[in-house]
Amino acid sequence: MKIALILIAITLVSATSISPYNKLNYSKQRSMTAVLAEVESKIQANSPLDAVLNVLKQFKEAVNVEQVNHDQIFNIEYSECDSEFEFRNKEVEDASNVVRDSTSQLNVCKTSKIRTTNQQEVNQQQLFTYQEHLTLILTTAENEQGYFKKRGRDYEDSLHAIDEALDILSGIANGKRSFAELSSVSKSMLQTSFNIQQTINYAPIFYAFTQLASQQDLVDPSQIERVEQLLLQLRENVHDNYNEFTTSNAAAVAAFNDQKDRINIILNRLSNQEERLQDKLDHLNQCIGTQSAIVQAASTKLERNQQLWDQAVALCNTFEAEYFTATMARRSEISLITELEQQVIKRFQVVKEQKPARMLRYAKLKY
């Protein structure tokens, strides 16, 4: 029973110890399951003790050979890791020295131009602000110009529709026009009333048109005259609003031109000042550009080598962890195989003692 338990334990170890061996890529892998099957077969077949122990011995030898191979691989990896660490450490140190020296020189150049740079930054900010402001008012003026043109056309369309309605009413009074034409022009008037946002002022007109259309040939000339008066009053109101809109736009255009002229004067002054500051800073900017390029290149080299160093450390730690994990697994296998050997020997000894003396020679120490 104890031997059976040990066999089960070895099976579990075999299942958990295959992964580290697989990483060594040996062409021939040992099989714990096959070994256990062979041991069990020989025991059941009452094979000699030496035959059973030889199976376990071969297994232990395979484990030991594998450990020796893994030790050799680990030593090579360990040596390569040391070389890589030494190389990356030197690269990081060299890059750090270059960054330090170039940064120091860069700071000297920056200190020499700091006052002029501050003036330039303030000047550039003001220049940017006024340019943005000029762009904004130009965009606003363009939009307002488009709005004025469209609203002006809307007012003109409204006046034209009212005039057309007056002509149709005059024709209806003379019997030369029809109410169908009045209905058509009323649709145009409705659309233009929406466009100039005076629908409420148009409402009495539309109501009067409806009353006239309901009477048709029985319409009273006095009613047509009253509707004409309403249209004339509406036209006067629309025309007054159009004039106010035109006057307001003219004032806005004048204010825009004045503001644009003042901003252009400021922009010219700031541009001239920017040119003088730039001339003063050119020779210092050359120093800053050169040292900045050196610092950038060295910083890139430092970052790259630091990353490679970190990756090498992680990889070497993985190698080491896998090595110790696999080594412990092999030790566990050897320990279990050794215990199994002891149990097998002990079991064979018990069988030997229980056999009759006259049968021992025949049995040849069979189980």
Helices and strands as residue ranges (DSSP letters): H 2-16, H 18-22, H 32-44, H 49-112, H 114-174, H 179-195, H 199-215, G 216-218, H 221-354, H 357-363
